């Protein structure tokens, strides 16, 4: 198992040790305890660059996942799930709007990003797949709160 976590933004102090622990718990709950994942915490400007470059969307967003389980060479390293990019700026705004802590919002975004790495999709696979993903997110979030 390899969990690489990098904090590129400077506005919010993040407890990277806590976040690594959360990632480990999420992966264990998803029966992927030996998976390799990278997570980068950025600001809105940087995630907007990722979004523009890789998804042709010229806006900031909260989380983007880059799965290594898709495509022609997805079987080269089965333990490698991929990378997740999270905008802390957007997470702060979303947490304030929802009336929750930044830590809870980051946990939720980690869950969301990891589910995307595992093939869950709420954008292209229809309403039923979106409901299934949301249900799984809520279940995992509840498990983290225990």
Secondary structure, DSSP 8 states (H G I E B T S, - for coil): -EEEEEE---SS---HHHHHHHHHHHHHHTT-TT-EEEEEEE-HHHHHHHHHHHH---S--SEEEEESSSSTTTTSSTTEEEEEEEEHHHHHHHHHHHT--HHHHHHHHHHHHHHHHTT--SSSS-HHHHHHHHHHHHHHHHHHH-
